[in-house]
């Protein structure tokens, strides 16, 4: 069974890697993902300067997944750029750098500095952080997204991707796709970031479970799988010539299969990786290969995007 994926001008050894934010804030975490069965590595969303993030508790596991309001804690762009300089590209596992500037200028400055270095690391610009108080998710502002992508094109000359928030209406899928399709070097979209500003309630304490934003936070895990699949399938159909990276609710080979069937080129693991650690990659890859064997599929290309309708 062949789980390899060819995209962005290279072939990576599998289809699974970490979702940005999970197991990727420190160099030793990034190295642990690289050493695992993950097929690629992505770093924590970087801002120009280091950030401590929101007050704790800011992450909570629940029976159906997770809620977080981390608030973009990260080591700052220079730390991840330095990691990218030292990265073992010869591993065959691509390195992605997630960028989440606090302004359009900050995003463009990080893109320009990455371009100057001429490294093979690929930027995934985060248009969808739900957790910085006072900063709405850029991906929900279509005009601001259009302006940002024009500026990214001017700042960066290579292929790049964006991390999108979940959308919930066909009109929004269409409007965003029309904007994204204006940008040939936008090679991929990652769908989805957490479902923003959910509220988890604890009955015993009669309280919220995280401190920032009076308990509001981004949902991940089982809660988000159907929404993630809808976004993957819709953008797969609406963005010909671009790749869709599936992210949301993957905890076994079964959800990875669903994402690929819906059109995903590669699949990221977030909440499950947070709970299980990097051993999750070999388990999920083995489960996916076993499911493919039962179904008679020998490669991901044999079923990618072949989701049937009734
Ligand atoms: O750091 C966070 O609070 C965070 C970010 Br930047 C994001 O994009 N998605 C998320 O769920 N949390």
Boltz pocket constraint, residues with backbone or C-beta under 6 A from the ligand:
constraints:
  - pocket:
      binder: B
      contacts: [[A, 20], [A, 21], [A, 45], [A, 68], [A, 69], [A, 70], [A, 71], [A, 72], [A, 73], [A, 100], [A, 126], [A, 128], [A, 129], [A, 130], [A, 131], [A, 132], [A, 193], [A, 194], [A, 218]]
      max_distance: 6.0
